[in-house]
Amino acid sequence: MSKLGNLGARLHRGEVSYDFIGKRKIWYGVSILITITAILGLAVRGLNMGIDFQGGAVFTTPTKMSASVAQVEEYAHDASGHEAVVQKLGNGSLRIQIAGLDTAKSDQVKQTLAKDLKLDPERLNADLVGPSWGEQIANKAWQGLAIFMVLVVIYLAIAFEWRMAIAALVALIHDITITVGIYALVGFEVTPGTVIGLLTILGYSLYDTVVVFDSLKEQTKDITKQTRFTYSDIANHSINSTLVRSINTTVVALLPVAGLLFIGGGFLGAGTLNDISLSLFVGLAAGAYSSIFIATPLVADLKEREPAMKALRKRVLAKRAQAAAGEAEESRSATGEPSDGAAPAVVGPRDQSATRNRGRGRPSGKRR
């Protein structure tokens, strides 16, 4: 068996364990810090909305252009007065996106670009994108997100309980906020592919969370009938028993996405892959983190507030204290140390005199 598989088996059996629940305040602090950073990035820099959301014009050049991407970006900026996004396509042609152009302005920019690129204007293909279409996409995305959240809460409340539904909802909001904030900080363009990737990561995030919740639900049946473990203890064991599975599924899902992001978008220059791959990469990592460090500790916090769980904790801690006292007593007995409250034996004056006089008056055993 591999080392990771052996570790997973030992974690599942409870032979080794890491106290995730006991250190939950640390995880909460880290998450709050990351979330605040993402919100500040979103507020200060904002999202780089693509042409599909802002509206504008897309120009496509013929194949085998001699001009470089940087030169074309400069030409497009001078012709339109707006920042342009230029991408080199697989057949050698260039795709020029300029946001904020209307029909009249796009015709003027087309003529100027054709002149700078030494092309016939008829060979420069132009497509006008209206902002209303992008607005419809954004509205549909928000509607889909809201419906998804409501259905998730209802399903988890029925299948598990409302505390787990709240914890899962907090974890999903955490993942979305971090992903959107990373987009703002990095400055990648937000396209319909970004929206698709953002909605996709919610399923991955929810999958890891439900796996832990299912284990937790199974192990907490009739929890109040025993006095060995608190709810937090069992929640911590649930995380540890599914930890290797969560790591394996996350790594396997991240590898192809990393290939799209770093190899396809970075080395090969396929910028169209960045919009969806970044959202998937950040969202998958954030989803695995939130299921372990946010969702389950939050459920434990909410459950420990129940009167039945408070009473269980008191009984468990009292039994542990009693067991610890018994072990300490046995240890002292084994080493010959006096018990608590028992004074050591003191030899008094009478005992000393009795000791000195012991043996007097007895025959010595010698014959005279």
Buried (B, 14 or more C-beta within 10 A) or exposed (E): EEEEEEBBBBBBEEEEBEEBBEEBEEBBEEBEEBBEBBBEBBEEBEBBBBBBBBBBBBBBBBEEBEBEBEBBBBBBEEBBEBEBBBBBEEEEBBBBBBBBBEEEBBBEBBEBBBEBBEBEEEEBEBEBBEBEEBBEBBEEBEEEBEEBBEEBBEBBBEEBBEBBBBBBBBBBEBBBBBBBBBBBBEEBBBBBBBBBBBBBBBEBBBBBBBBBBBBBBEBBEEBEEEBEBBBBBBBBBBBBBBBBBBBEBBEEBBEEBBEBBEEBBBEEEBBBBBBBBBBBBBBBBBBBBBBBBBBBBBBBBBBBEEEEBEEBBEBBEEEEEEEEEEEEEEEBEEEEEEEEEEEEEEEEEEEEEEEEEEEEEEEEEEEE
